[in-house]
Amino acid sequence: MGIAGAPVQVRNPNAGGVETRTGPFMSSALPIAGFAIIEAASLDDVVDMVSRTPCAVAHGVVEVWPLEQAR
C-alpha cells in the first residue's frame, strides 16, 4: 500500500523532446485512457518509459503519480 506523491505530467510531442511539468492534469476536458502501475528504480526511469508511449508522442499527456511508502 502506498500514498500518492506529487504528480508529474509527461509529454513528448512528435518524439521531439521530453517535457515534464509538476502538477496534476486532471482539470482538462481530455479523456482518460487508462492507468498502469509501473515498478521502477526512480521517477526519472518512469518518465523515460512513458515519454515513448503513443499518448505522450501524439500531443497527449501521461500523468505519473509516484507512490510513497506508507508509514
PyMOL Python script that loads the backbone (N, CA, C, O; Angstrom):
from pymol import cmd

cmd.read_pdbstr("""\
ATOM      1  N   MET A   1       0.847  -1.167   0.000  1.00  0.00           N
ATOM      2  CA  MET A   1       0.000   0.000   0.000  1.00  0.00           C
ATOM      3  C   MET A   1       0.894   1.231   0.000  1.00  0.00           C
ATOM      4  O   MET A   1       1.936   1.246   0.655  1.00  0.00           O
ATOM      5  N   GLY A   2       0.496   2.247  -0.722  1.00  0.00           N
ATOM      6  CA  GLY A   2       1.275   3.466  -0.791  1.00  0.00           C
ATOM      7  C   GLY A   2       0.388   4.690  -0.797  1.00  0.00           C
ATOM      8  O   GLY A   2      -0.836   4.595  -0.900  1.00  0.00           O
ATOM      9  N   ILE A   3       1.012   5.812  -0.686  1.00  0.00           N
ATOM     10  CA  ILE A   3       0.341   7.106  -0.708  1.00  0.00           C
ATOM     11  C   ILE A   3       0.813   7.826  -1.965  1.00  0.00           C
ATOM     12  O   ILE A   3       2.013   7.862  -2.239  1.00  0.00           O
ATOM     13  N   ALA A   4      -0.113   8.402  -2.736  1.00  0.00           N
ATOM     14  CA  ALA A   4       0.257   9.094  -3.965  1.00  0.00           C
ATOM     15  C   ALA A   4       1.081  10.337  -3.658  1.00  0.00           C
ATOM     16  O   ALA A   4       0.708  11.162  -2.823  1.00  0.00           O
ATOM     17  N   GLY A   5       2.203  10.451  -4.347  1.00  0.00           N
ATOM     18  CA  GLY A   5       3.061  11.624  -4.218  1.00  0.00           C
ATOM     19  C   GLY A   5       2.635  12.700  -5.212  1.00  0.00           C
ATOM     20  O   GLY A   5       1.549  12.627  -5.788  1.00  0.00           O
ATOM     21  N   ALA A   6       3.480  13.681  -5.404  1.00  0.00           N
ATOM     22  CA  ALA A   6       3.187  14.792  -6.314  1.00  0.00           C
ATOM     23  C   ALA A   6       3.202  14.304  -7.763  1.00  0.00           C
ATOM     24  O   ALA A   6       4.169  13.669  -8.185  1.00  0.00           O
ATOM     25  N   PRO A   7       2.144  14.589  -8.532  1.00  0.00           N
ATOM     26  CA  PRO A   7       2.080  14.133  -9.912  1.00  0.00           C
ATOM     27  C   PRO A   7       3.015  14.911 -10.830  1.00  0.00           C
ATOM     28  O   PRO A   7       3.372  16.058 -10.565  1.00  0.00           O
ATOM     29  N   VAL A   8       3.402  14.241 -11.927  1.00  0.00           N
ATOM     30  CA  VAL A   8       4.251  14.851 -12.953  1.00  0.00           C
ATOM     31  C   VAL A   8       3.604  14.578 -14.303  1.00  0.00           C
ATOM     32  O   VAL A   8       3.253  13.437 -14.604  1.00  0.00           O
ATOM     33  N   GLN A   9       3.442  15.620 -15.122  1.00  0.00           N
ATOM     34  CA  GLN A   9       2.918  15.474 -16.475  1.00  0.00           C
ATOM     35  C   GLN A   9       4.091  15.220 -17.413  1.00  0.00           C
ATOM     36  O   GLN A   9       5.127  15.878 -17.314  1.00  0.00           O
ATOM     37  N   VAL A  10       3.924  14.261 -18.326  1.00  0.00           N
ATOM     38  CA  VAL A  10       4.985  13.934 -19.276  1.00  0.00           C
ATOM     39  C   VAL A  10       4.433  14.050 -20.690  1.00  0.00           C
ATOM     40  O   VAL A  10       3.400  13.467 -21.018  1.00  0.00           O
ATOM     41  N   ARG A  11       5.139  14.814 -21.523  1.00  0.00           N
ATOM     42  CA  ARG A  11       4.789  14.970 -22.941  1.00  0.00           C
ATOM     43  C   ARG A  11       6.056  14.786 -23.769  1.00  0.00           C
ATOM     44  O   ARG A  11       7.164  15.039 -23.297  1.00  0.00           O
ATOM     45  N   ASN A  12       5.876  14.341 -25.011  1.00  0.00           N
ATOM     46  CA  ASN A  12       6.993  14.193 -25.948  1.00  0.00           C
ATOM     47  C   ASN A  12       6.435  14.383 -27.356  1.00  0.00           C
ATOM     48  O   ASN A  12       6.429  13.443 -28.151  1.00  0.00           O
ATOM     49  N   PRO A  13       5.964  15.598 -27.671  1.00  0.00           N
ATOM     50  CA  PRO A  13       5.260  15.824 -28.938  1.00  0.00           C
ATOM     51  C   PRO A  13       6.103  15.438 -30.156  1.00  0.00           C
ATOM     52  O   PRO A  13       7.214  15.933 -30.347  1.00  0.00           O
ATOM     53  N   ASN A  14       5.549  14.549 -30.966  1.00  0.00           N
ATOM     54  CA  ASN A  14       6.226  14.063 -32.176  1.00  0.00           C
ATOM     55  C   ASN A  14       7.607  13.498 -31.891  1.00  0.00           C
ATOM     56  O   ASN A  14       8.480  13.532 -32.758  1.00  0.00           O
ATOM     57  N   ALA A  15       7.816  12.980 -30.685  1.00  0.00           N
ATOM     58  CA  ALA A  15       9.106  12.422 -30.253  1.00  0.00           C
ATOM     59  C   ALA A  15      10.228  13.448 -30.415  1.00  0.00           C
ATOM     60  O   ALA A  15      11.376  13.097 -30.690  1.00  0.00           O
ATOM     61  N   GLY A  16       9.872  14.721 -30.238  1.00  0.00           N
ATOM     62  CA  GLY A  16      10.834  15.798 -30.447  1.00  0.00           C
ATOM     63  C   GLY A  16      11.533  16.277 -29.191  1.00  0.00           C
ATOM     64  O   GLY A  16      12.378  17.168 -29.271  1.00  0.00           O
ATOM     65  N   GLY A  17      11.217  15.731 -28.058  1.00  0.00           N
ATOM     66  CA  GLY A  17      11.852  16.138 -26.808  1.00  0.00           C
ATOM     67  C   GLY A  17      10.879  16.006 -25.650  1.00  0.00           C
ATOM     68  O   GLY A  17       9.723  16.418 -25.745  1.00  0.00           O
ATOM     69  N   VAL A  18      11.346  15.440 -24.583  1.00  0.00           N
ATOM     70  CA  VAL A  18      10.504  15.192 -23.418  1.00  0.00           C
ATOM     71  C   VAL A  18      10.278  16.484 -22.650  1.00  0.00           C
ATOM     72  O   VAL A  18      11.219  17.228 -22.373  1.00  0.00           O
ATOM     73  N   GLU A  19       9.020  16.742 -22.310  1.00  0.00           N
ATOM     74  CA  GLU A  19       8.648  17.896 -21.495  1.00  0.00           C
ATOM     75  C   GLU A  19       7.981  17.369 -20.230  1.00  0.00           C
ATOM     76  O   GLU A  19       7.100  16.512 -20.306  1.00  0.00           O
ATOM     77  N   THR A  20       8.388  17.866 -19.080  1.00  0.00           N
ATOM     78  CA  THR A  20       7.735  17.499 -17.826  1.00  0.00           C
ATOM     79  C   THR A  20       7.267  18.755 -17.117  1.00  0.00           C
ATOM     80  O   THR A  20       7.865  19.824 -17.240  1.00  0.00           O
ATOM     81  N   ARG A  21       6.184  18.600 -16.372  1.00  0.00           N
ATOM     82  CA  ARG A  21       5.646  19.706 -15.578  1.00  0.00           C
ATOM     83  C   ARG A  21       5.064  19.110 -14.305  1.00  0.00           C
ATOM     84  O   ARG A  21       4.343  18.113 -14.358  1.00  0.00           O
ATOM     85  N   THR A  22       5.367  19.701 -13.185  1.00  0.00           N
ATOM     86  CA  THR A  22       4.832  19.233 -11.916  1.00  0.00           C
ATOM     87  C   THR A  22       3.381  19.668 -11.781  1.00  0.00           C
ATOM     88  O   THR A  22       3.015  20.791 -12.130  1.00  0.00           O
ATOM     89  N   GLY A  23       2.572  18.767 -11.273  1.00  0.00           N
ATOM     90  CA  GLY A  23       1.172  19.092 -11.017  1.00  0.00           C
ATOM     91  C   GLY A  23       0.231  18.195 -11.779  1.00  0.00           C
ATOM     92  O   GLY A  23       0.620  17.583 -12.775  1.00  0.00           O
ATOM     93  N   PRO A  24      -1.009  18.108 -11.322  1.00  0.00           N
ATOM     94  CA  PRO A  24      -1.988  17.251 -11.977  1.00  0.00           C
ATOM     95  C   PRO A  24      -2.518  17.875 -13.265  1.00  0.00           C
ATOM     96  O   PRO A  24      -2.528  19.096 -13.423  1.00  0.00           O
ATOM     97  N   PHE A  25      -2.951  17.024 -14.169  1.00  0.00           N
ATOM     98  CA  PHE A  25      -3.512  17.446 -15.447  1.00  0.00           C
ATOM     99  C   PHE A  25      -5.027  17.232 -15.474  1.00  0.00           C
ATOM    100  O   PHE A  25      -5.679  17.598 -16.452  1.00  0.00           O
ATOM    101  N   MET A  26      -5.578  16.663 -14.450  1.00  0.00           N
ATOM    102  CA  MET A  26      -6.961  16.208 -14.453  1.00  0.00           C
ATOM    103  C   MET A  26      -8.006  17.303 -14.654  1.00  0.00           C
ATOM    104  O   MET A  26      -9.188  16.980 -14.770  1.00  0.00           O
ATOM    105  N   SER A  27      -7.640  18.554 -14.700  1.00  0.00           N
ATOM    106  CA  SER A  27      -8.628  19.604 -14.921  1.00  0.00           C
ATOM    107  C   SER A  27      -8.982  19.742 -16.400  1.00  0.00           C
ATOM    108  O   SER A  27      -9.868  20.523 -16.749  1.00  0.00           O
ATOM    109  N   SER A  28      -8.305  18.999 -17.272  1.00  0.00           N
ATOM    110  CA  SER A  28      -8.533  19.073 -18.709  1.00  0.00           C
ATOM    111  C   SER A  28      -9.806  18.334 -19.117  1.00  0.00           C
ATOM    112  O   SER A  28     -10.254  17.415 -18.431  1.00  0.00           O
ATOM    113  N   ALA A  29     -10.366  18.744 -20.223  1.00  0.00           N
ATOM    114  CA  ALA A  29     -11.536  18.063 -20.774  1.00  0.00           C
ATOM    115  C   ALA A  29     -11.140  16.837 -21.595  1.00  0.00           C
ATOM    116  O   ALA A  29     -12.011  16.150 -22.128  1.00  0.00           O
ATOM    117  N   LEU A  30      -9.840  16.552 -21.704  1.00  0.00           N
ATOM    118  CA  LEU A  30      -9.379  15.390 -22.464  1.00  0.00           C
ATOM    119  C   LEU A  30      -9.769  14.100 -21.756  1.00  0.00           C
ATOM    120  O   LEU A  30      -9.847  14.064 -20.528  1.00  0.00           O
ATOM    121  N   PRO A  31     -10.015  13.037 -22.525  1.00  0.00           N
ATOM    122  CA  PRO A  31     -10.411  11.768 -21.899  1.00  0.00           C
ATOM    123  C   PRO A  31      -9.245  11.090 -21.191  1.00  0.00           C
ATOM    124  O   PRO A  31      -8.081  11.315 -21.522  1.00  0.00           O
ATOM    125  N   ILE A  32      -9.579  10.260 -20.216  1.00  0.00           N
ATOM    126  CA  ILE A  32      -8.581   9.452 -19.513  1.00  0.00           C
ATOM    127  C   ILE A  32      -8.551   8.093 -20.198  1.00  0.00           C
ATOM    128  O   ILE A  32      -9.580   7.425 -20.296  1.00  0.00           O
ATOM    129  N   ALA A  33      -7.388   7.685 -20.669  1.00  0.00           N
ATOM    130  CA  ALA A  33      -7.284   6.459 -21.458  1.00  0.00           C
ATOM    131  C   ALA A  33      -7.085   5.217 -20.594  1.00  0.00           C
ATOM    132  O   ALA A  33      -7.309   4.107 -21.077  1.00  0.00           O
ATOM    133  N   GLY A  34      -6.684   5.359 -19.363  1.00  0.00           N
ATOM    134  CA  GLY A  34      -6.468   4.209 -18.502  1.00  0.00           C
ATOM    135  C   GLY A  34      -5.348   4.478 -17.522  1.00  0.00           C
ATOM    136  O   GLY A  34      -4.896   5.614 -17.372  1.00  0.00           O
ATOM    137  N   PHE A  35      -4.900   3.417 -16.850  1.00  0.00           N
ATOM    138  CA  PHE A  35      -3.813   3.591 -15.914  1.00  0.00           C
ATOM    139  C   PHE A  35      -2.993   2.313 -15.857  1.00  0.00           C
ATOM    140  O   PHE A  35      -3.445   1.246 -16.273  1.00  0.00           O
ATOM    141  N   ALA A  36      -1.795   2.438 -15.344  1.00  0.00           N
ATOM    142  CA  ALA A  36      -0.906   1.286 -15.163  1.00  0.00           C
ATOM    143  C   ALA A  36      -0.086   1.515 -13.909  1.00  0.00           C
ATOM    144  O   ALA A  36       0.144   2.652 -13.498  1.00  0.00           O
ATOM    145  N   ILE A  37       0.347   0.427 -13.312  1.00  0.00           N
ATOM    146  CA  ILE A  37       1.270   0.511 -12.182  1.00  0.00           C
ATOM    147  C   ILE A  37       2.618   0.037 -12.704  1.00  0.00           C
ATOM    148  O   ILE A  37       2.736  -1.073 -13.222  1.00  0.00           O
ATOM    149  N   ILE A  38       3.632   0.881 -12.565  1.00  0.00           N
ATOM    150  CA  ILE A  38       4.970   0.598 -13.080  1.00  0.00           C
ATOM    151  C   ILE A  38       5.943   0.572 -11.914  1.00  0.00           C
ATOM    152  O   ILE A  38       5.992   1.511 -11.119  1.00  0.00           O
ATOM    153  N   GLU A  39       6.707  -0.488 -11.813  1.00  0.00           N
ATOM    154  CA  GLU A  39       7.753  -0.564 -10.793  1.00  0.00           C
ATOM    155  C   GLU A  39       9.062  -0.119 -11.430  1.00  0.00           C
ATOM    156  O   GLU A  39       9.470  -0.656 -12.461  1.00  0.00           O
ATOM    157  N   ALA A  40       9.714   0.853 -10.822  1.00  0.00           N
ATOM    158  CA  ALA A  40      10.960   1.386 -11.361  1.00  0.00           C
ATOM    159  C   ALA A  40      11.845   1.865 -10.215  1.00  0.00           C
ATOM    160  O   ALA A  40      11.378   2.084  -9.097  1.00  0.00           O
ATOM    161  N   ALA A  41      13.127   2.021 -10.518  1.00  0.00           N
ATOM    162  CA  ALA A  41      14.081   2.460  -9.507  1.00  0.00           C
ATOM    163  C   ALA A  41      13.924   3.937  -9.159  1.00  0.00           C
ATOM    164  O   ALA A  41      14.220   4.346  -8.036  1.00  0.00           O
ATOM    165  N   SER A  42      13.455   4.749 -10.127  1.00  0.00           N
ATOM    166  CA  SER A  42      13.350   6.184  -9.867  1.00  0.00           C
ATOM    167  C   SER A  42      12.253   6.803 -10.724  1.00  0.00           C
ATOM    168  O   SER A  42      11.789   6.196 -11.689  1.00  0.00           O
ATOM    169  N   LEU A  43      11.850   8.001 -10.368  1.00  0.00           N
ATOM    170  CA  LEU A  43      10.878   8.750 -11.151  1.00  0.00           C
ATOM    171  C   LEU A  43      11.440   9.045 -12.538  1.00  0.00           C
ATOM    172  O   LEU A  43      10.700   9.005 -13.521  1.00  0.00           O
ATOM    173  N   ASP A  44      12.727   9.339 -12.635  1.00  0.00           N
ATOM    174  CA  ASP A  44      13.352   9.596 -13.937  1.00  0.00           C
ATOM    175  C   ASP A  44      13.217   8.395 -14.866  1.00  0.00           C
ATOM    176  O   ASP A  44      12.994   8.563 -16.065  1.00  0.00           O
ATOM    177  N   ASP A  45      13.350   7.184 -14.324  1.00  0.00           N
ATOM    178  CA  ASP A  45      13.187   5.975 -15.137  1.00  0.00           C
ATOM    179  C   ASP A  45      11.769   5.866 -15.683  1.00  0.00           C
ATOM    180  O   ASP A  45      11.571   5.494 -16.839  1.00  0.00           O
ATOM    181  N   VAL A  46      10.792   6.188 -14.857  1.00  0.00           N
ATOM    182  CA  VAL A  46       9.398   6.125 -15.298  1.00  0.00           C
ATOM    183  C   VAL A  46       9.124   7.189 -16.352  1.00  0.00           C
ATOM    184  O   VAL A  46       8.462   6.910 -17.352  1.00  0.00           O
ATOM    185  N   VAL A  47       9.621   8.399 -16.143  1.00  0.00           N
ATOM    186  CA  VAL A  47       9.436   9.471 -17.130  1.00  0.00           C
ATOM    187  C   VAL A  47      10.014   9.027 -18.475  1.00  0.00           C
ATOM    188  O   VAL A  47       9.392   9.245 -19.515  1.00  0.00           O
ATOM    189  N   ASP A  48      11.190   8.412 -18.463  1.00  0.00           N
ATOM    190  CA  ASP A  48      11.799   7.925 -19.698  1.00  0.00           C
ATOM    191  C   ASP A  48      10.904   6.886 -20.373  1.00  0.00           C
ATOM    192  O   ASP A  48      10.715   6.926 -21.589  1.00  0.00           O
ATOM    193  N   MET A  49      10.355   5.960 -19.591  1.00  0.00           N
ATOM    194  CA  MET A  49       9.483   4.916 -20.148  1.00  0.00           C
ATOM    195  C   MET A  49       8.222   5.498 -20.768  1.00  0.00           C
ATOM    196  O   MET A  49       7.892   5.195 -21.914  1.00  0.00           O
ATOM    197  N   VAL A  50       7.519   6.329 -20.015  1.00  0.00           N
ATOM    198  CA  VAL A  50       6.227   6.819 -20.501  1.00  0.00           C
ATOM    199  C   VAL A  50       6.364   7.874 -21.587  1.00  0.00           C
ATOM    200  O   VAL A  50       5.413   8.114 -22.330  1.00  0.00           O
ATOM    201  N   SER A  51       7.524   8.510 -21.696  1.00  0.00           N
ATOM    202  CA  SER A  51       7.717   9.522 -22.739  1.00  0.00           C
ATOM    203  C   SER A  51       7.701   8.909 -24.137  1.00  0.00           C
ATOM    204  O   SER A  51       7.549   9.627 -25.125  1.00  0.00           O
ATOM    205  N   ARG A  52       7.857   7.596 -24.225  1.00  0.00           N
ATOM    206  CA  ARG A  52       7.865   6.913 -25.522  1.00  0.00           C
ATOM    207  C   ARG A  52       6.521   6.274 -25.863  1.00  0.00           C
ATOM    208  O   ARG A  52       6.400   5.618 -26.898  1.00  0.00           O
ATOM    209  N   THR A  53       5.507   6.454 -25.007  1.00  0.00           N
ATOM    210  CA  THR A  53       4.195   5.869 -25.282  1.00  0.00           C
ATOM    211  C   THR A  53       3.470   6.675 -26.360  1.00  0.00           C
ATOM    212  O   THR A  53       3.732   7.867 -26.520  1.00  0.00           O
ATOM    213  N   PRO A  54       2.560   6.036 -27.100  1.00  0.00           N
ATOM    214  CA  PRO A  54       1.839   6.754 -28.159  1.00  0.00           C
ATOM    215  C   PRO A  54       1.130   8.011 -27.663  1.00  0.00           C
ATOM    216  O   PRO A  54       1.103   9.020 -28.368  1.00  0.00           O
ATOM    217  N   CYS A  55       0.565   7.967 -26.480  1.00  0.00           N
ATOM    218  CA  CYS A  55      -0.148   9.135 -25.958  1.00  0.00           C
ATOM    219  C   CYS A  55       0.789  10.326 -25.778  1.00  0.00           C
ATOM    220  O   CYS A  55       0.458  11.443 -26.178  1.00  0.00           O
ATOM    221  N   ALA A  56       1.947  10.096 -25.185  1.00  0.00           N
ATOM    222  CA  ALA A  56       2.897  11.190 -24.938  1.00  0.00           C
ATOM    223  C   ALA A  56       3.445  11.757 -26.243  1.00  0.00           C
ATOM    224  O   ALA A  56       3.705  12.956 -26.340  1.00  0.00           O
ATOM    225  N   VAL A  57       3.621  10.898 -27.247  1.00  0.00           N
ATOM    226  CA  VAL A  57       4.198  11.327 -28.527  1.00  0.00           C
ATOM    227  C   VAL A  57       3.154  12.007 -29.408  1.00  0.00           C
ATOM    228  O   VAL A  57       3.498  12.878 -30.207  1.00  0.00           O
ATOM    229  N   ALA A  58       1.896  11.626 -29.277  1.00  0.00           N
ATOM    230  CA  ALA A  58       0.829  12.150 -30.142  1.00  0.00           C
ATOM    231  C   ALA A  58       0.154  13.371 -29.535  1.00  0.00           C
ATOM    232  O   ALA A  58      -1.066  13.513 -29.617  1.00  0.00           O
ATOM    233  N   HIS A  59       0.940  14.251 -28.927  1.00  0.00           N
ATOM    234  CA  HIS A  59       0.451  15.520 -28.363  1.00  0.00           C
ATOM    235  C   HIS A  59      -0.512  15.334 -27.204  1.00  0.00           C
ATOM    236  O   HIS A  59      -1.287  16.236 -26.888  1.00  0.00           O
ATOM    237  N   GLY A  60      -0.470  14.165 -26.567  1.00  0.00           N
ATOM    238  CA  GLY A  60      -1.248  13.945 -25.357  1.00  0.00           C
ATOM    239  C   GLY A  60      -0.358  14.154 -24.146  1.00  0.00           C
ATOM    240  O   GLY A  60       0.723  14.735 -24.244  1.00  0.00           O
ATOM    241  N   VAL A  61      -0.819  13.683 -23.025  1.00  0.00           N
ATOM    242  CA  VAL A  61      -0.045  13.799 -21.794  1.00  0.00           C
ATOM    243  C   VAL A  61      -0.207  12.504 -21.006  1.00  0.00           C
ATOM    244  O   VAL A  61      -1.285  11.911 -20.972  1.00  0.00           O
ATOM    245  N   VAL A  62       0.873  12.081 -20.379  1.00  0.00           N
ATOM    246  CA  VAL A  62       0.833  10.951 -19.460  1.00  0.00           C
ATOM    247  C   VAL A  62       1.113  11.525 -18.083  1.00  0.00           C
ATOM    248  O   VAL A  62       2.109  12.219 -17.881  1.00  0.00           O
ATOM    249  N   GLU A  63       0.239  11.236 -17.145  1.00  0.00           N
ATOM    250  CA  GLU A  63       0.404  11.761 -15.795  1.00  0.00           C
ATOM    251  C   GLU A  63       0.951  10.658 -14.897  1.00  0.00           C
ATOM    252  O   GLU A  63       0.367   9.579 -14.805  1.00  0.00           O
ATOM    253  N   VAL A  64       2.057  10.929 -14.245  1.00  0.00           N
ATOM    254  CA  VAL A  64       2.719   9.965 -13.366  1.00  0.00           C
ATOM    255  C   VAL A  64       2.487  10.392 -11.923  1.00  0.00           C
ATOM    256  O   VAL A  64       2.765  11.527 -11.537  1.00  0.00           O
ATOM    257  N   TRP A  65       1.969   9.448 -11.137  1.00  0.00           N
ATOM    258  CA  TRP A  65       1.736   9.688  -9.707  1.00  0.00           C
ATOM    259  C   TRP A  65       2.613   8.702  -8.936  1.00  0.00           C
ATOM    260  O   TRP A  65       2.234   7.541  -8.787  1.00  0.00           O
ATOM    261  N   PRO A  66       3.768   9.132  -8.444  1.00  0.00           N
ATOM    262  CA  PRO A  66       4.627   8.199  -7.705  1.00  0.00           C
ATOM    263  C   PRO A  66       3.960   7.760  -6.397  1.00  0.00           C
ATOM    264  O   PRO A  66       3.261   8.537  -5.747  1.00  0.00           O
ATOM    265  N   LEU A  67       4.191   6.513  -6.035  1.00  0.00           N
ATOM    266  CA  LEU A  67       3.666   6.004  -4.763  1.00  0.00           C
ATOM    267  C   LEU A  67       4.762   6.062  -3.725  1.00  0.00           C
ATOM    268  O   LEU A  67       5.894   5.648  -3.976  1.00  0.00           O
ATOM    269  N   GLU A  68       4.422   6.578  -2.559  1.00  0.00           N
ATOM    270  CA  GLU A  68       5.366   6.679  -1.457  1.00  0.00           C
ATOM    271  C   GLU A  68       5.063   5.567  -0.468  1.00  0.00           C
ATOM    272  O   GLU A  68       3.927   5.099  -0.387  1.00  0.00           O
ATOM    273  N   GLN A  69       6.060   5.145   0.279  1.00  0.00           N
ATOM    274  CA  GLN A  69       5.870   4.119   1.295  1.00  0.00           C
ATOM    275  C   GLN A  69       4.914   4.616   2.365  1.00  0.00           C
ATOM    276  O   GLN A  69       5.036   5.739   2.856  1.00  0.00           O
ATOM    277  N   ALA A  70       3.964   3.766   2.717  1.00  0.00           N
ATOM    278  CA  ALA A  70       3.086   4.084   3.839  1.00  0.00           C
ATOM    279  C   ALA A  70       3.912   4.002   5.128  1.00  0.00           C
ATOM    280  O   ALA A  70       4.779   3.138   5.257  1.00  0.00           O
ATOM    281  N   ARG A  71       3.647   4.880   6.055  1.00  0.00           N
ATOM    282  CA  ARG A  71       4.437   4.902   7.297  1.00  0.00           C
ATOM    283  C   ARG A  71       3.737   4.233   8.421  1.00  0.00           C
ATOM    284  O   ARG A  71       4.269   4.169   9.530  1.00  0.00           O
TER     285      ARG A  71
END
""", "prot")
cmd.dss("prot")
cmd.show_as("cartoon", "prot")
cmd.util.cbc("prot")
cmd.orient("prot")
